[in-house]
Amino acid sequence: MRKLLGIGVLALGVAFSGSALAADGAAIFKAKCSPCHGAEGQGTAMAPAFKGNAFLKDSKVEDLMAVVKNGREGAAKKYKQFAIGMPAQKTMADEDVKAVVEFEKSIASK
């Protein structure tokens, strides 16, 4: 009986640890996005600001995820005034991309 109880507790721990392991959009942003977009999403000479950005506010999460995954280079660049395009992040897991996009949307609404 103790062994069965122990297995049950272990199973519950694993089931609830998923939320603890969920992607952290703020941490991903800090590591991957802030060098170009600024630590607070304020923009830099390399990339546009996210704060108050209507495109981010108004776009669907799925559409923004596609931009992150596929990037925007050359003629596909949205913000032509910046010398570099948005590099593709094809190796990022979908859950990480979604987390960072949701974080970026929260910055845009400020």
C-alpha positions as CSV (number, residue, x, y, z in Angstrom):
1,M,0.0,0.0,0.0
2,R,2.8,2.4,0.8
3,K,4.5,1.7,-2.5
4,L,1.2,2.4,-4.3
5,L,0.8,5.6,-2.4
6,G,4.4,6.6,-3.2
7,I,3.8,6.0,-6.9
8,G,0.6,8.1,-6.7
9,V,2.4,11.0,-5.1
10,L,5.2,10.8,-7.7
11,A,2.6,10.8,-10.5
12,L,0.9,13.9,-9.1
13,G,4.3,15.6,-8.8
14,V,5.1,14.9,-12.4
15,A,1.6,16.0,-13.6
16,F,1.9,19.4,-11.8
17,S,5.5,20.0,-12.7
18,G,4.5,20.9,-16.3
19,S,3.5,24.4,-15.2
20,A,6.8,24.8,-13.4
21,L,8.6,23.8,-16.6
22,A,6.5,26.0,-18.9
23,A,8.4,28.4,-21.1
24,D,9.3,31.7,-19.6
25,G,8.7,34.4,-22.2
26,A,10.5,37.1,-20.3
27,A,13.6,35.0,-19.9
28,I,13.6,34.0,-23.6
29,F,13.0,37.7,-24.6
30,K,16.0,38.7,-22.4
31,A,18.3,36.1,-23.9
32,K,17.2,36.2,-27.6
33,C,15.4,39.4,-28.3
34,S,16.6,42.2,-26.0
35,P,20.0,42.6,-27.8
36,C,18.2,44.1,-30.8
37,H,14.9,45.2,-29.3
38,G,16.2,46.6,-26.0
39,A,16.0,45.3,-22.5
40,E,12.5,46.7,-22.0
41,G,11.4,46.4,-25.6
42,Q,12.1,50.1,-26.1
43,G,13.8,49.5,-29.5
44,T,17.3,50.2,-30.5
45,A,19.1,51.4,-33.7
46,M,19.0,47.7,-34.8
47,A,15.3,46.9,-34.3
48,P,11.9,48.5,-33.6
49,A,10.3,49.1,-30.2
50,F,7.7,46.7,-28.9
51,K,6.2,49.2,-26.4
52,G,3.1,50.7,-28.0
53,N,3.7,48.7,-31.2
54,A,0.3,48.5,-33.0
55,F,1.4,45.6,-35.2
56,L,2.2,43.5,-32.2
57,K,-1.0,44.5,-30.3
58,D,-3.3,43.9,-33.3
59,S,-1.7,40.7,-34.7
60,K,-2.8,37.1,-33.8
61,V,-0.3,35.1,-31.7
62,E,-0.1,32.5,-34.5
63,D,0.9,35.2,-37.1
64,L,3.6,36.6,-34.8
65,M,4.9,33.1,-34.1
66,A,5.3,32.6,-37.8
67,V,7.4,35.9,-38.0
68,V,9.6,34.7,-35.2
69,K,10.1,31.2,-36.6
70,N,10.6,32.3,-40.3
71,G,12.2,35.7,-39.8
72,R,11.9,38.6,-42.2
73,E,14.7,39.4,-44.5
74,G,15.1,41.4,-47.7
75,A,11.8,42.3,-49.3
76,A,9.8,40.7,-46.5
77,K,11.2,43.2,-43.9
78,K,8.4,45.1,-42.3
79,Y,10.6,47.9,-40.9
80,K,12.8,49.0,-43.8
81,Q,14.6,51.7,-41.8
82,F,16.6,49.1,-40.0
83,A,19.7,47.7,-41.7
84,I,19.2,44.1,-40.6
85,G,16.1,41.9,-40.9
86,M,14.5,39.7,-38.3
87,P,16.6,36.5,-38.2
88,A,14.6,33.2,-38.3
89,Q,14.4,31.3,-35.1
90,K,13.6,27.9,-36.6
91,T,15.3,25.9,-33.8
92,M,13.1,27.4,-31.1
93,A,10.4,25.1,-29.7
94,D,6.9,26.2,-30.5
95,E,6.0,26.6,-26.8
96,D,9.0,28.9,-26.4
97,V,8.0,30.9,-29.4
98,K,4.5,31.2,-28.1
99,A,5.7,32.3,-24.7
100,V,8.0,35.0,-26.0
101,V,5.3,36.3,-28.4
102,E,2.8,36.5,-25.6
103,F,5.4,38.4,-23.5
104,E,6.1,40.7,-26.5
105,K,2.3,41.4,-26.8
106,S,2.3,42.4,-23.1
107,I,5.1,44.9,-23.8
108,A,3.2,46.2,-26.8
109,S,0.1,46.9,-24.7
110,K,2.1,49.2,-22.3
